[in-house]
Amino acid sequence: MTTAEQNRRLAWKGATAERKPQPPDNIGRIYIPDRVLGWIIPVTVLLGWEMLARLGMLPPNWLPAPTIVGQTLYQLAAAGDLWKHAGTTIARVAVGFLLGATAGTLVGALTGYLPLARKMLDPTLQALRSVPSIAWVPLFLLWLGIEESSKIALISLGAFFPVYLNLSVAMRHVDPKLLEVGRLYRLNSFQMVRRIILPAVLPEYIVGLRSGLGLAWMFVVAAELLGASRGIGYLMVDGEMTGRAAVILASVILFAVFGKASDWMMNAIGRRLLGHRAR
């Protein structure tokens, strides 16, 4: 057999080996949906917490078992207290967020579009943004009293700054080439904002809305811890005063659940708006 024939046979064998089906890379791997991944850590923590509580390793007056907290939530719901307090808190957050986000949108658009307004307003607003939420409580109580207006004002303040900051910065960072295209088409200021600037800043604006909603839930805690007779924060204080750790933990869980649900709704609205913009 000549050397040329040997080379042809080796080449044919190599080509045949390359054509053999290769096993897929994912054989032996466990596929876990993304929605399930987010539940792994919470479920693991709850199971470990329950086990440690039943073994007596966790003091029941400090950290009662999750089943005890669940029973407390059921009792509050059966008595009607849960819906009363949760409804009050949700209404406060909704009104406060709406007012704060509206003001943040207007001021953010103003400072982002007009350099003079930014130079005049932004330094003062940035300084006020650094003030802790609890520092505003006595001032609002003094100005607005103990009624709902002081609580709504505090929640609005928390929602204002993230919306303002994200929108103002996003408008300043709009691609100059897009603005140049608008000038070439001789768009007026209103058309420039509606057709070029608003679609460009929409992703950052949605992030600002979500951040503002999260801070609204944080600020409602500060608002209800002082001078409230209803709300989840009041329920938490009542549990503290009466030494009921299960009520405190139930209140924390309610804040987490309602905060996550509202953030999910805002994220869904944002995805829908971005989808319409893409089309």
C-alpha positions in Angstrom: 0.0 0.0 0.0 1.4 3.3 -1.0 1.8 6.3 1.2 -0.9 8.2 -0.7 -3.5 5.4 -0.2 -2.7 5.3 3.5 -3.2 9.1 3.8 -6.6 8.8 1.9 -7.8 6.0 4.3 -6.7 8.0 7.4 -8.5 11.1 6.0 -11.7 9.1 5.3 -11.6 7.6 8.9 -11.2 11.1 10.4 -14.1 12.5 8.4 -16.3 9.5 9.4 -15.4 10.1 13.1 -16.3 13.8 12.7 -19.7 12.9 11.3 -20.6 10.7 14.2 -23.3 12.4 16.4 -21.9 13.9 19.5 -23.8 13.7 22.8 -25.4 17.0 23.8 -23.5 19.0 26.4 -26.6 19.3 28.7 -26.9 15.6 29.4 -26.7 14.9 33.1 -27.5 18.6 34.0 -30.6 19.5 35.9 -32.7 22.3 34.4 -34.3 24.6 36.9 -36.6 27.3 35.6 -35.7 30.9 36.4 -38.9 31.4 38.4 -38.1 28.5 40.7 -34.5 29.7 41.3 -35.8 32.8 43.2 -37.7 30.5 45.6 -34.7 28.3 46.6 -33.2 30.6 49.2 -36.5 31.7 50.9 -37.8 28.2 51.1 -34.5 26.9 52.5 -34.4 29.6 55.1 -38.0 29.0 56.2 -37.4 25.2 56.5 -34.2 25.7 58.5 -36.0 28.3 60.6 -38.9 26.0 61.3 -36.6 23.1 62.2 -34.4 25.1 64.6 -37.6 26.6 66.3 -39.1 23.1 66.8 -35.8 21.8 68.2 -35.9 24.6 70.8 -32.7 26.3 69.5 -34.6 29.5 68.8 -36.3 31.3 71.7 -40.0 31.5 70.9 -40.4 35.0 72.4 -37.7 36.3 70.1 -38.0 34.3 66.9 -41.2 32.1 66.8 -41.5 29.4 64.1 -42.9 30.3 60.7 -46.0 28.2 61.4 -46.7 30.4 64.4 -46.3 33.5 62.3 -48.6 32.0 59.7 -51.2 31.3 62.4 -50.9 34.9 63.5 -51.5 36.2 60.0 -54.6 33.9 59.7 -56.0 35.1 63.0 -55.5 38.8 62.0 -57.2 38.1 58.7 -60.1 36.2 60.3 -60.6 39.1 62.8 -60.6 41.7 60.0 -57.6 43.6 61.4 -55.2 42.5 58.7 -57.3 44.0 55.9 -58.0 47.1 57.8 -54.3 47.8 58.5 -53.0 46.6 55.1 -55.6 48.6 53.2 -54.7 51.8 55.1 -51.0 51.3 54.4 -51.5 50.5 50.7 -53.7 53.6 50.3 -51.0 55.8 51.9 -48.3 54.4 49.7 -50.4 54.7 46.5 -51.3 58.4 47.2 -47.8 59.4 48.4 -46.1 57.6 45.5 -48.4 59.2 43.0 -47.7 62.7 44.3 -44.0 62.2 44.8 -43.5 60.6 41.4 -45.5 63.3 39.6 -43.4 66.1 41.3 -40.2 64.1 40.6 -41.1 63.8 37.0 -41.9 67.5 36.5 -38.8 68.7 38.4 -36.5 66.1 36.8 -37.7 67.0 33.3 -37.2 70.7 34.0 -33.7 70.3 35.3 -32.8 67.8 32.7 -34.0 69.9 29.8 -33.0 73.4 31.0 -29.4 73.9 32.1 -30.3 77.1 34.0 -32.9 75.2 36.1 -30.4 72.5 36.8 -27.8 74.9 38.1 -30.4 76.7 40.3 -32.3 73.7 41.7 -30.0 70.6 41.7 -27.5 71.6 44.4 -30.4 72.3 46.9 -32.2 69.1 46.0 -29.1 67.0 46.3 -28.5 68.4 49.8 -32.1 67.6 50.8 -31.7 64.1 49.4 -29.1 63.3 52.0 -31.4 64.1 54.9 -32.5 60.8 56.6 -36.2 60.0 56.4 -36.6 59.9 60.2 -35.4 63.5 60.4 -38.4 64.7 58.5 -40.9 63.1 60.8 -40.9 65.6 63.7 -40.9 68.5 61.2 -43.9 67.2 59.3 -45.7 66.4 62.5 -45.2 70.0 63.6 -46.3 71.5 60.3 -49.1 69.2 59.3 -50.2 67.6 62.5 -50.7 63.9 63.2 -53.4 63.3 60.6 -52.9 61.7 57.1 -51.4 64.8 55.5 -48.1 64.4 57.4 -47.8 60.8 56.5 -48.6 61.3 52.8 -46.0 64.2 52.7 -43.3 62.0 54.1 -44.0 59.1 51.6 -44.1 61.6 48.7 -40.7 62.9 49.8 -39.3 59.4 49.7 -40.7 58.7 46.2 -39.7 62.1 44.8 -35.9 61.9 44.8 -35.2 58.6 42.9 -37.6 59.7 40.1 -36.2 63.1 39.9 -32.5 62.0 39.9 -33.0 59.2 37.3 -35.0 61.3 34.9 -32.8 64.4 35.2 -29.6 62.4 34.7 -31.1 60.4 31.8 -32.2 63.5 30.0 -28.7 65.0 30.2 -27.2 61.8 28.8 -29.4 61.6 25.7 -27.3 60.9 22.6 -26.5 64.3 21.0 -26.9 62.6 17.5 -30.6 62.0 18.3 -31.1 65.6 19.2 -29.3 66.7 16.0 -31.7 64.5 14.0 -34.6 66.3 15.6 -33.2 69.7 14.7 -32.7 68.6 11.1 -36.3 67.7 11.0 -37.1 71.1 12.6 -39.0 69.6 15.5 -40.2 72.1 18.1 -39.5 71.7 21.9 -42.6 69.7 22.5 -42.1 67.4 19.6 -38.4 67.0 20.6 -39.4 65.8 24.1 -42.2 63.5 22.9 -40.6 61.9 19.9 -36.9 61.8 20.8 -36.1 62.5 24.5 -39.0 60.6 26.1 -38.3 57.3 24.3 -34.6 57.6 25.0 -35.0 58.1 28.7 -37.8 55.7 29.3 -35.7 52.7 30.6 -33.9 54.9 33.2 -37.2 56.6 34.1 -38.8 53.2 34.8 -35.9 52.3 37.1 -36.5 55.6 38.9 -40.1 54.8 39.4 -39.3 51.4 40.8 -36.7 52.9 43.2 -39.2 55.6 44.2 -41.8 53.0 44.9 -39.4 51.0 47.1 -38.5 54.1 49.1 -42.2 54.9 49.4 -42.6 51.6 51.3 -39.6 52.4 53.5 -40.9 55.9 54.3 -44.4 54.6 55.2 -42.7 52.6 58.0 -41.3 55.8 59.4 -44.6 57.6 59.0 -46.6 54.9 60.7 -44.1 54.2 63.5 -44.9 57.7 64.9 -48.4 59.0 65.4 -50.5 56.4 63.6 -53.5 54.5 64.8 -53.8 52.3 61.7 -51.5 50.6 59.3 -49.0 47.8 59.2 -46.4 50.0 60.9 -48.9 50.6 63.8 -49.4 46.8 63.9 -45.7 46.4 64.3 -45.5 48.9 67.1 -48.5 47.3 68.8 -46.6 43.9 68.7 -43.6 45.5 70.2 -45.5 47.2 73.0 -47.3 43.9 73.9 -44.2 41.7 73.5 -45.7 39.7 70.6 -42.8 38.8 68.3 -45.1 36.9 65.9 -47.1 40.1 65.2 -43.8 42.0 64.5 -42.6 39.3 62.1 -46.0 39.1 60.5 -45.8 42.9 59.9 -42.4 42.5 58.4 -43.6 39.8 56.1 -46.6 41.9 55.0 -44.3 44.8 54.1 -42.1 42.4 52.1 -45.0 40.8 50.3 -46.8 44.0 49.4 -43.6 45.8 48.4 -42.6 42.9 46.1 -46.0 42.8 44.6 -46.1 46.5 43.8 -42.6 46.3 42.4 -43.6 43.4 40.2 -46.6 45.4 38.9 -44.4 48.4 38.2 -41.9 46.2 36.4 -44.6 44.6 34.3 -45.9 48.1 33.3 -42.4 49.1 32.4 -41.9 46.1 30.2 -45.1 46.8 28.4 -44.2 50.4 27.8 -40.7 49.4 26.5 -42.4 46.8 24.3 -44.6 49.4 22.7 -41.6 51.7 22.2 -39.7 48.9 20.5 -42.6 48.3 18.1 
